Amino acid sequence: KKKNLDKPILVAELCQNHCGSITLLREMIIAAKEAGIKYLKIQDINSKNLVHRKKFDKKNNKNLFRPFKQEYQRLKKLDLPKNFIHIFLEECKKYNLKPLITPFTHESYHKIKQNDFYAIKIASYDSTSYKMIKNLKDLNLPFIISTGATNNSQISQTSKFMKDQIFALLHCVTVYPTPLNLCNISKIKFLKEFTPYVGWSDHTEFEKNRHVASLASILFGGRIIERHFTILDRSKTKDGIVSINPDDAKEFLKLSKLKNKNIRHYLKDFNKD
């Protein structure tokens, strides 16, 4: 609720790195706390809500290629029990963590309304889903909106739609993993025209690029850094390649407190372009 964020914050995205296991979810929350993470996000996603769009079943140059049958089978294995949101919130409360959630359908409204979330995260592909966002605005929570699937005009339009709310914009590139040369970190400057709360949703390959893109985003004014989080070997989950583990999170939190000149020094071996 301040006009700016003095220091960068790290939002740990649990995504589907829980592999559909409540036990693993609980262990991730404990590990996040021990790593010094304060903000944890979960996704309200379920295989039963997957819509079959036949145009995605075939490879072509116009659409995503994501065949329904394979995607449904993948998601079904990752479904958590119906009460997972309650468990997630109870664990966050126990360890004094701030819980965030990403809704993917209109059904999420009632789940969020009945529970005590810190903020709502809107995924890139829903950043212009104004019917859903309009309903969620009634909950009077801060919003964090990713911009990976939008053009500049849509970012401007969404910002006007959100003008009566506290909202943040995250620069994001919807290439998983994101090569450094496609990060376009300077886009954060453009986002600052619409809100004082800006940041970067980092999908770079961690073992290859470490914290380079996240630290660079701080130099451009990014204050909310989102990264996928795992406690498993990175080869064990689909998002593992773009995820950080507890030790990586500790390292980033320490580096993020450096002054800009020291971050520049840390990044001196990387091509600034």
C-alpha positions in Angstrom: 0.0 0.0 0.0 3.0 2.2 -0.2 3.8 4.3 -3.3 6.8 2.2 -4.0 8.7 -0.9 -2.8 12.0 0.0 -1.3 13.5 -3.5 -1.7 12.9 -6.4 -4.1 10.6 -9.2 -2.9 10.7 -12.8 -4.1 7.5 -14.6 -4.9 8.0 -18.4 -4.9 5.6 -20.0 -7.4 4.9 -23.6 -6.3 3.2 -24.3 -9.7 2.8 -28.0 -10.2 6.1 -28.9 -8.6 4.1 -30.5 -5.8 3.4 -33.4 -8.3 -0.1 -33.7 -6.9 1.1 -34.6 -3.4 -0.1 -32.8 -0.3 2.8 -34.2 1.6 5.2 -32.7 -0.9 3.3 -29.4 -0.8 3.7 -29.2 2.9 7.4 -30.0 2.6 7.8 -27.2 0.0 6.2 -24.7 2.3 8.5 -25.6 5.2 11.6 -25.4 2.9 10.5 -22.0 1.6 10.2 -20.7 5.2 13.7 -22.1 6.1 15.1 -20.4 3.0 13.8 -17.0 4.1 11.0 -16.8 1.5 8.0 -14.7 2.7 5.6 -14.9 -0.3 4.3 -18.2 -1.6 1.9 -18.7 -4.6 -0.2 -21.6 -5.5 -2.3 -22.3 -8.6 -6.0 -23.2 -8.5 -5.9 -25.5 -11.5 -7.7 -28.9 -12.1 -7.7 -31.3 -15.0 -11.6 -31.3 -15.1 -11.6 -27.7 -16.2 -9.4 -28.3 -19.2 -11.2 -27.3 -22.4 -10.7 -29.2 -25.6 -9.8 -26.9 -28.4 -9.3 -29.0 -31.5 -7.1 -26.4 -33.2 -4.4 -27.1 -30.6 -4.3 -30.8 -31.4 -2.3 -30.4 -34.7 1.0 -28.8 -35.3 0.9 -25.6 -37.4 2.4 -22.1 -37.4 -0.6 -20.3 -36.1 -1.5 -22.0 -32.8 0.0 -23.6 -29.7 0.6 -27.3 -30.1 -0.9 -28.9 -27.0 -3.0 -32.0 -27.7 -5.9 -32.3 -25.3 -5.5 -36.0 -24.5 -1.9 -35.8 -23.5 -2.4 -32.5 -21.6 -5.4 -33.9 -19.7 -3.4 -37.0 -18.7 -0.5 -34.8 -17.5 -2.7 -32.5 -15.4 -4.8 -35.4 -13.9 -1.7 -36.8 -12.3 -1.1 -33.3 -10.7 -4.6 -32.8 -9.2 -4.5 -32.0 -5.5 -7.3 -33.0 -3.1 -10.4 -30.6 -2.9 -9.2 -29.1 0.4 -5.7 -28.2 -0.8 -6.3 -24.5 -0.6 -7.3 -24.8 3.0 -4.2 -26.8 3.8 -2.0 -24.4 1.9 -3.4 -21.4 3.8 -3.1 -23.2 7.2 0.5 -24.0 6.5 1.3 -20.5 5.4 -0.4 -19.1 8.5 1.6 -21.6 10.7 4.9 -20.3 9.3 3.9 -16.7 9.0 4.1 -16.6 5.1 2.0 -14.5 2.8 -0.1 -16.7 0.5 -1.0 -15.8 -3.1 -3.1 -17.6 -5.6 -3.5 -17.8 -9.4 -7.1 -18.5 -10.5 -7.7 -20.1 -13.9 -11.5 -20.3 -14.0 -14.5 -18.5 -12.6 -14.9 -21.2 -9.9 -11.8 -19.8 -8.2 -13.7 -16.7 -7.1 -15.6 -18.5 -4.4 -12.5 -20.3 -3.1 -10.6 -17.0 -2.8 -13.6 -15.2 -1.3 -13.9 -17.7 1.5 -10.2 -17.6 2.4 -7.5 -15.1 3.5 -5.2 -14.5 0.6 -2.6 -11.8 0.5 -2.9 -11.1 -3.3 -4.2 -12.5 -6.6 -1.8 -13.3 -9.4 -3.2 -13.2 -12.9 -1.4 -15.4 -15.4 -0.2 -14.0 -18.7 -2.9 -15.6 -20.8 -5.6 -14.2 -18.6 -4.4 -10.6 -18.4 -7.2 -9.6 -20.8 -9.8 -11.9 -19.3 -11.8 -9.0 -18.1 -15.0 -10.9 -17.0 -13.0 -13.0 -14.6 -10.9 -10.1 -13.4 -14.0 -7.9 -12.9 -15.4 -10.5 -10.5 -12.1 -10.9 -8.7 -11.9 -7.1 -8.2 -14.9 -7.4 -5.8 -12.6 -9.2 -3.4 -10.6 -6.0 -2.8 -7.2 -7.7 -2.9 -4.0 -6.4 -4.6 -3.4 -7.9 -8.1 -0.1 -9.0 -9.7 -0.6 -9.4 -13.5 1.9 -11.1 -15.8 2.2 -9.6 -19.3 3.9 -12.3 -21.3 1.1 -13.0 -23.7 0.2 -9.3 -24.3 1.2 -6.5 -26.6 1.7 -2.9 -25.5 -1.8 -1.9 -26.4 -3.3 -4.7 -24.3 -1.1 -3.8 -21.3 -2.4 -0.2 -21.6 -6.0 -1.4 -21.8 -5.6 -3.8 -18.8 -4.0 -1.0 -16.8 -6.9 1.3 -17.4 -9.3 -1.5 -16.4 -7.3 -1.9 -13.1 -7.0 1.8 -12.3 -9.4 1.5 -9.3 -7.2 -1.3 -7.8 -3.8 -1.7 -6.3 -2.0 -3.7 -9.0 1.5 -4.7 -10.1 2.7 -5.7 -13.6 5.3 -8.3 -14.2 7.3 -8.5 -17.4 7.2 -12.0 -18.6 8.4 -14.0 -21.7 6.3 -17.0 -22.5 9.2 -19.2 -23.7 10.1 -22.0 -21.3 13.0 -21.8 -20.7 13.7 -18.2 -21.8 17.1 -17.6 -23.4 18.8 -14.6 -22.0 18.8 -12.9 -25.4 15.0 -13.0 -25.4 14.4 -11.6 -21.9 14.1 -8.0 -23.0 14.4 -6.8 -19.4 14.2 -3.1 -20.4 10.4 -3.7 -21.0 10.1 -3.1 -17.2 10.6 0.6 -17.9 7.5 0.6 -20.1 5.4 -1.1 -17.4 6.4 1.6 -14.9 4.3 4.1 -16.9 1.2 2.3 -15.6 2.0 1.4 -12.0 4.7 1.9 -9.4 4.7 -1.8 -8.7 6.6 -3.7 -11.4 8.8 -6.8 -11.7 9.9 -9.8 -13.6 8.5 -13.4 -13.9 11.7 -15.3 -14.5 11.6 -18.4 -16.7 15.2 -18.7 -17.6 17.1 -22.0 -17.2 18.5 -21.8 -13.7 21.4 -24.1 -13.9 22.6 -22.4 -17.0 21.9 -18.7 -16.2 21.5 -18.6 -12.4 20.1 -15.3 -11.1 21.3 -13.2 -14.0 17.9 -12.1 -15.4 16.4 -11.6 -12.0 19.2 -9.4 -10.8 19.2 -7.5 -14.1 15.5 -6.8 -13.6 16.3 -5.1 -10.3 18.6 -2.7 -12.2 15.7 -1.7 -14.4 13.4 -1.0 -11.4 11.9 -4.4 -10.9 10.7 -5.0 -7.3 8.6 -8.1 -7.5 10.6 -11.2 -8.7 8.6 -14.4 -9.3 10.4 -17.7 -9.7 9.2 -21.3 -9.8 10.2 -23.2 -6.7 11.1 -26.8 -6.1 12.6 -29.1 -3.5 13.0 -32.0 -6.0 15.7 -32.7 -8.5 15.0 -30.4 -11.5 14.6 -33.4 -13.8 11.6 -34.7 -11.8 9.0 -32.0 -12.9 8.1 -30.3 -16.1 8.9 -26.8 -14.5 12.1 -28.0 -12.8 14.3 -26.6 -15.5 13.1 -23.0 -14.7 12.8 -23.5 -10.9 15.0 -22.5 -8.0 15.5 -24.7 -4.9 15.8 -23.5 -1.3 19.6 -22.9 -1.5 19.1 -20.9 -4.7 16.4 -18.8 -3.0 18.7 -18.0 -0.1 21.4 -16.9 -2.5 19.0 -14.7 -4.5 17.6 -13.1 -1.4 21.1 -12.2 -0.3 22.1 -10.8 -3.7 18.9 -8.8 -4.1 19.8 -6.7 -1.1 23.0 -5.5 -2.8 23.2 -1.9 -4.0 22.8 -1.5 -7.8 26.5 -0.8 -8.3 27.3 -4.1 -6.6 24.7 -6.0 -8.7 26.4 -4.5 -11.8 29.7 -5.7 -10.6 28.3 -9.2 -10.0 26.9 -9.3 -13.5 30.0 -7.8 -15.2 30.9 -11.1 -16.9 27.6 -11.3 -18.8 26.8 -9.5 -22.0 24.6 -6.6 -21.1 22.7 -6.7 -24.4 
